[in-house]
């Protein structure tokens, strides 16, 4: 089971723009082949029903992953005490 954008199952990668290897100057470089189907994505956490990450720019996140960089996400968690949400930003 996928736990996030970095570990997305190969059959679902087309939803995120898919990737291909391209030879550039004798080096193989991975590039995104198209636009993601969705602009925004929500990563659900296994066994954590009160926490999730929102990726507000899927194309930029895919490009960051391809180039070995981290991408920005918005982490949301529900406080069990009063049902309010805590929001912070993180790098994935």
N, C-alpha and C positions, 0 to 999 in steps of 0.2 A: 504494500500500500504506500502511496506517495505521502510524504510528510511535508511537502512544500514545493515551491517552484523549482528548486535545484534538483530535486529527486523525482520529478514528474515522469510518469511511465512513458516509454517511447511511443506508444500508440496515441497518447494525448498531446504530444509535443506540437503537432500541427495547430492546435488551438492557440498556442503561444507564438506562432509565426514560423515554427520549425527551423531547422538549421541544416547547413551543408558545409562540407569541406571544400575550400577553393585554394588552388595553387597560386601564390603570389610571390614572385621573385625566388622561386625554388622552395618556398616554405608553404606548408599546408596551414591555412587559416580558416577557422570556423566563422561563418557568417549566418545571420538570420535571413531566411529566404522570403519572408513576407510579413505582413502586419498581423499582430495577434487578433484573434476574433474578439477578445474582450479588452477594454481599456483598463479596467480595474479587476483585481482578483482578491479573493479572501482565502487565506490559508487557515484551515481548521487544524487544531492541535489534537492528536489522538489522546483520548482519555482526559481531555481538558475541555469540558463543555462550557467553561466560563472564560475562555481565553482564545483569541484569534488574532491574526495579523492581516492587515489590509495593504495591498500593493496598489498604489494609485496610478502607476505608470508601468504597465506590464512590458511594453516595448523596451523601455530603458532598463528594466530589471533583467530581461533576457539578454540584452546587449552587455550588461555588466557581468552576468554569469559567464557568457561566452568569452569575455576578455579576462576572466579570472578575478574580477572585482566584486565587492559586496554591493548590495542595492538597498535603497531605503524602503522601510515598511512602517506602518503605524500599528502598534500593538495595543489591543484593547483587552481589558480584563474586568470582569464584574466582581464587585466586592460582595461577599456573601452576607455581610452585616446589614447593609441597607439597600442593596440592589443597584447602587450607582456604579458607574464605569470609570476606570482609570485609563487614561490615554497617554501613551508616550511614543516616541519615535525611536527606531532601532535600525541597525544595519544587519542584514541577513546574508 
